[in-house]
Amino acid sequence: MLNTENMELLFKIIKGEAINKEDALTIYSLDKSSLLYFMYLSTNIVFNQLEGIISFSKNIFIPLTNLCRNNCLYCGFRRSPNDNSSYILEKDKVIEIVKKGLKYNCKEVLFTFGEKPETKYDKIRKLLKKWGYSSIIEYLRDLCEEVGKIGLFPHSNPGILEKEELELLKDVNASIGLMLENISHRLCDKGGPHEFSPGKVPKLRINTMELAGKLKIPFTTGILVGIGETVEERIDSLLIIKKLHEKYGHIQEIIIQNFVPQENTPMGSHPAPDFLTVLKTIVIARLIFRENINLQAPPNLNLKNLSDLLLSGINDWGGISPVTHDFINPEMSWPKISELSRITENFYFKLKERLPIYPSFINDKFLPKFLKEKILSVVDEEGYLKE
Ligand code: SF4
């Protein structure tokens, strides 16, 4: 049963107000039965203000390289150049994978990979130079152009970016992404998960997000739940994203990603967050942003709890690939789209396929004219993929 303070909070939300940090802390303190009231309110926002639409994007995941200048203690993907399993994909190989995805009617090409490896490793710098590029971002730009010529839409996730790099990528990407992960600098301190990751310094990540806002780039970000952050740091991370979004209006999606320990990493025995924590974080994110954000939680990281995810306030299942697996969490396979469709429709939501850019960003403010026209040629009047 809710106490008076919780009832007051409930009515504040019903009246249409966004919650603040104190309210979020109150929600974190609830047990599952009390949380249900707030899950109901966050789901209600999806039904009433977001028309009950749950979207997803059918993508091809291209992990361009597993070489990375960072060394996050939870990462099972990264390799250094001396590892036999390190690689950087050549252009022909990338195009071959993309063409495979064409057969499955994928529309998004997701480039996610290690951050700026050439700034740490001579070998990579020389290889890129041999291929005619001065950086991995230049190489990425070229690949995005090629993908565009094939008729698909890139979404790049290459780590922190400078203004010139964002400018280089803007007109060949439908959207760009960078997980904030967490605002806490504490996580970069000695013994923290980001001690050896210069690219994970929060102010640098916020700088990239802010530059993207100035350049009017549709931007995806999110937080990583359970890597050693406190509840307050998690809320502060959501609130800083909100501040940026209020200033620039460019955050198209927030991902609430739960940490999953990977074997053979320094954090392999670090406990994963319990699902109630994940649920509360999604509810809180929805109630902080209300209808002003698209909210996603990766279904492959929560396969046993898809119905609960749906009833916590998400309105997107994220990128689902029928061709490639999740290279960052390789043991976590994507659910089948038919399965997502069944669950979504069981709860009277409507499942719609989107591009890597959300419908409300398909306009002159966020897209160069030629890219907007190309996108408009494949979407319906609501901005989702034509049937
Ligand atoms: S998590 Fe990303 S940034 Fe960190 S080491 Fe792995 S690839 Fe690099």
Residues whose N, C-alpha, C, O or C-beta is under 5 A from the ligand:
A	BS01	SF4	C68 N70 N71 C72 C75 R78 F113 G114 E115
